[in-house]
Amino acid sequence: MNPTATKIFDAGQCPLCGQANACQICTVAAYKGPCWCAKVKIPEELIAQVPADLRNKACICRACVMKFHRGKAVGAALPKILPGDFYFDGGAMVFTAEYHLRRGYCCDSGCRHCPFETLPAIAT
């Protein structure tokens, strides 16, 4: 059952889980900068899971997008590492923001150059 089906429609809620979507475009609050979703690829396969009556009316939240990406990433190949995607610092391989953006999601490992907003841990 759609968690938002029994509630009054709110463009600030995720149409998949019913939680706040933190969308800068859908919010009634004053503009606070670019939306988090501008940095993340939202797959068509995930968009297709949004009920037809809510599609293009409310944004999917970051937690649902990241959960989807993590589920697809299990056993999947990561993007090819290109020159300039990382550097070494004290024996640690440090990936750049450009690499993270190409990968398309946050791994929640506390990466130094993660371009994605920090979220509380997501149960998988």
Secondary structure, DSSP 4 states (H G I P E B T S, - for coil): --TTTTSPP-TTB-TTT-SB---TTT-SSPP-SS-GGGGS---HHHHTTS-TTTTTTSPPPHHHHHHHHHHHHTTPPPPPP-TTSEEEETTEEEE-HHHHHHHTS--SS--TT--SPP------
